[in-house]
Every structure is written in C-alpha cells, then in structure tokens.
Amino acid sequence: MHLDEKEAVIDDLMAFQESKEYYAKVGKAWKRRYLLYGPPGTGKSTMIAVMANFLDYDVYDLEPMAVKNNTELRKLFIETMGKSIIVIEDIDCFVDFTRKHRKDKKSSSDKDSDNDDKPKLPIEPEKDDATKVTLSGLLNFIDGLWSACRGERIIIFTTNHKEKLDPALIWRGRMDKHIEMSYCLFEGFKVLAENYLDVIEHEQFGEVQRLLEETDISPADVAENLMPMSKKKKRDPDVCLIGLIEALKQAKEEAAVAKVKEAEEAQAKKAKEKEETEVKKGKEEDQEKDKAPEAANGDIKQGDK
C-alpha cells in the first residue's frame, strides 16, 4: 500500500480502539465496518491478519453459506466476544448464491402456477427461506438491532468484485471505510525487496519500477519471485530481480494478447448483433409485403359489396 493509505488505516484503527466513551456519547454501537476490495493476491487476507495483530483482537471467520438461517447467524454474532474481528470473505460469492436461490425459487413457483390442476403440497419448514441466510439477514447482522448488543467489534468484508455487490450492502452509512487493495506499486515492491532480500537499493530497481507502472501484477506474484529457492541456498538478489523482471515482461505480453483477444471478441459480437438485426429487419419487411396484397384484396371485396 501507499504509505499515506497505510497511515490512514492505522490512524482509523487507533481512533476506533480509543473511542469507547465517544461512541457511548453519540449513541452508536462500538463497532467499525470495513470493505477490502481488489483483485486476487493483493493482500486482503494478509491485511486482516495485520489488523488483528496490531489491535490484539481475536478473529472470527464466518462462512454465510454454512449457516442454516438468519436466526443462527444472529446467535453466532451474540456469542462472539469483544475485541474481535468478524470476517466474511468473498462476499460477492454469497450475494451471487442468494440471487441464484431467489431466481430458482421463482422459476419453481412459476412452474407450479402452470400446473394449477395439480394439488399443491404445503411447504416444509426446512425447505423454506427460513433455512437460508438471506441478504436481508446479513444486512441486519451488520447494521441491525442485534449488531448493537455487543461492543468493540470490527466487521470486515472482502471481495474481488466490488461492482457485483448490492449498493445497500456497501453504502457509506453501512460500510464505514472502503480500502482498495491494488496491484503492486513500486513503493510496495521496495518493502517486499527489503523484507525478502535485505535490499534497499539496486541497479535493477529502475527497470522494475518502469515495468510495474506498465503492468498489473499482484504483490503475491512479486513476493513469489523474491522467495528463496530453498533453505540450503538463498537466492542471489541479482538473479532474483532479473527473474522478477522476466515475470513482469511476460505478464505485460500476456495482458497485451488478452487485450487484443478481448477487442476481437467484442468486434465479432458487434458484427453478429448487426447481422441478427438485419435478418430480423428483413423478416419484418417480408411480413409487411405479405400483408399488403391481403389488405388490397380485402378492400376490393368490401367495394364490391
């Protein structure tokens, strides 16, 4: 992360930890909610571990799809202790699952309505929505009445696709702080180089910086290229940095190929849509031509009468 962004997160965490009296004064539950978003491998899970170590909080990892219903979700929240971080990773997958469940149920009800002559059996409780964690239940978990019953908690959501999330889930009144975990920047690379190679400056840094500005690569991929090959033999910094440069060049080439392929697919899709539109227009014109003689014959017959 950029140093300014890192300092902002640290400041926000310290302010939260020291604000018990302030939260009581303004009448708000002593909790803080974060959304960590960005591509895979950009350090979202690592960020959670860092936050927990910094605050000395426990971590509860919650899997919504493993919880039976909204009631059980509420009970789990009540059972968590203070000074804790509740983590829900890949929240976009849960939202997709909820929408699919709702769509499947609607399709099923539509089929039942088509068979009105058949007797309908009562819905069993374990097969009803009461046995599923819904988006509404999750929102209540974050911001509802029961979420205010315990203090000093941080709730963190992670996602690789922020654009897929329901706006009701991430608006500022419900999600206090959005933290973007981006691809590796040069500042982040220098931290990794110092941690993994004990190198602060190197002649290859200029080339690495230039490629990082032109290429999207995750910090996890950068770190992988800086890891020692074995315990017996440490990697030479020169060899390691040259290997990273080659990986960056390869990533750049792959991105260029993918961009060309995406453009070709978009062009092919556009051409297909145009062709389908022309075919549809031709059919409509043929239908109009077929209707014209019929209308004329009808006028003649009406005139004879």
Salt bridges, closest charged atoms under 4 A:
ASP4 OD2 - HIS2 ND1 3.82
ASP12 OD1 - ARG32 NH2 2.74
ASP104 OD2 - LYS100 NZ 3.04
ASP128 OD1 - LYS105 NZ 3.90
ASP129 OD1 - HIS101 NE2 2.94
ASP129 OD2 - LYS105 NZ 3.25
ASP143 OD1 - ARG33 NH1 2.77
ASP143 OD2 - ARG174 NE 3.90
GLU163 OE2 - HIS161 ND1 3.55
ASP176 OD1 - ARG32 NH1 3.91
ASP176 OD2 - ARG33 NE 3.04
GLU207 OE2 - ARG210 NH2 2.70
GLU214 OE1 - ARG210 NH1 3.30
GLU214 OE1 - LYS252 NZ 2.57
ASP238 OD1 - HIS202 NE2 2.47
